[in-house]
Amino acid sequence: MSEQEKQTRSNARKRKYTFWLVLLLVLLLVVFSDSGLYKRFQLEMDKREIKEKIEEEMKRKDSLNTRIKKLLYDTTEIERIAREKYGMTKPNEEVIIIEREKK
């Protein structure tokens, strides 16, 4: 093998290794940079979690609005709460307290 053939093979190997090294660096940048695939995946997961929290809070808001409307306009609901929570009674009404046995 001549010196020129050895030099050509050596240069070919260097180009090959350089190509793979550059390709590896580009792939690492694509995957792990600030605008890479990994960051994108994390942001999508965060977005999904936030949307779920928003939906839960919207449901909670709707139920609270329903309860507010009941308390503002439904006298039977107000009476139920007054009886259960505050132990209020109507005039001439007797309250019977039943104690449960502890197991």
N, C-alpha and C positions, 0 to 999 in steps of 0.2 A: 504494500500500500504506500502510495506516495505521500509526501508531506502535504501536498495540495488537497488530496482526498481526505486526509485526516482533518485538515483545517475546515473543509467544506462540511464534514460530518459534525465537527465541533460547533460550527456556526449554526447548523441545522438544529442541533440539540439545544443550543442557547435560545434560538428563536422559539422552539417548541416550549421550553420551560418558561420563557418570557410570556408567550401567548397564554399559557395556562395560569400563570401568576396574575396577569392582567385580567383574565376572565374571572378568576376567583375573587379578586378585589372588586370588580364590577358587581358580581353577584352579592358579595357582602354588603356593598353600598346599597344595592337595590333592596335587600332584605332588611338591613339593620340601621339604615340612616334615619334621620328625623322625618323624612317623608317616605320611608320604606314600607315594605309589606307588613313587617311586624308591628310597626306603629299604627298602620292602617287597621290591622286586625284588632289591636287594643282599643282604638277609637270606636270601631264598630261595636265592640262589646259594651263599652261605656255608653254609647248611644242607645243600645237596646235596653240596658238597665235603667237609664234615665227615662225612656219612653214608658217602661213598665211602672216606674214610680209615679210618673205623671198620670197614667191611667188609674192607679190605685188612689191617688189624691183626688182625681176627678170623681171617682165613685164615692169617696168619703165626703167630698163637698156636696154631692147630690143628696146623700143620705142626711147630712146635717141640714141642708136646705129644706128637705121634706120634714124633718123634725121641727125646725123653726116654724114652718107653716102650720104644723099641727098645734104647736104651742100657742101660736098667735090666734088661731081661728077655731080650734076644736076644743070646746069646753069639756067634753068627756075625757080627753087626753089630759087636760089640766087637772081635772078632778082625780083621775087615776094616779097621777104623779103625787098630788097632794096627799092622797090616802096612803100610798105605798112608801114614799120617801119621808114624809113629814108626820105621818100618823094622824092626820086630821080626820075629823068625823063630822057628820051632819048633826044638827040638834036632835036630841032624844035618841041617838043611835048608840048602841053598846058595842064595844070592841072586845072580841074574844081572842086571846092570844093562846096559841097552841104551841107548847114546847115539844120539840122532837127529842127523842132519846139519842144520846150519843153512842155510837157503836165502838 
